[in-house]
């Protein structure tokens, strides 16, 4: 997700430098960031409820 957000920011900057209106692109980026924050909060809440690991595990990694 962070790669996609960074890509969007760079594209908005290019549009801004070219004097092209970036209002709709900035609005889209704001919505994307809000969605990401909501998903991260939901993930953290679920981890807390389920008692799962908070960090250090990799998807499909070893459990030792």
C-alpha positions in Angstrom: 0.0 0.0 0.0 2.7 2.5 0.9 4.3 2.0 -2.6 1.0 2.8 -4.2 0.5 5.9 -2.0 4.0 7.1 -2.9 3.4 6.6 -6.6 0.2 8.6 -6.3 2.1 11.4 -4.5 4.7 11.5 -7.2 2.1 11.6 -10.0 0.3 14.5 -8.2 3.6 16.4 -7.9 4.2 15.9 -11.6 0.7 17.2 -12.5 1.2 20.2 -10.1 4.5 21.0 -11.8 2.8 20.9 -15.2 0.2 23.4 -13.9 -2.6 20.8 -14.2 -5.4 20.8 -11.6 -4.7 18.2 -8.9 -7.8 18.7 -6.8 -9.4 15.4 -7.7 -6.2 13.5 -7.4 -5.5 15.0 -4.0 -9.0 14.1 -2.9 -8.5 10.5 -4.1 -5.2 10.3 -2.2 -6.9 11.6 0.9 -9.6 8.9 0.6 -6.9 6.2 0.1 -5.0 7.3 3.2 -8.2 7.3 5.2 -9.1 3.8 4.0 -5.6 2.6 4.8 -5.7 4.1 8.3 -9.1 2.4 8.9 -7.8 -1.0 7.7 -4.8 -0.7 10.0 -7.0 0.2 12.9 -9.2 -2.8 12.2 -6.2 -5.1 11.9 -4.8 -3.9 15.2 -8.2 -4.3 16.9 -8.6 -7.8 15.5 -5.0 -8.7 16.7 -5.9 -7.5 20.1 -9.1 -9.5 20.3 -7.6 -12.7 18.9 -4.4 -12.3 20.9 -2.3 -12.9 17.9 1.3 -11.7 17.4 1.7 -7.9 17.2 4.9 -8.0 15.2 7.8 -10.2 14.2 6.0 -12.8 12.2 6.1 -13.1 8.5 3.2 -14.5 6.5 4.0 -18.1 5.9 7.1 -17.8 8.1 8.3 -20.4 10.6 6.5 -20.6 13.9 9.3 -21.6 16.3 
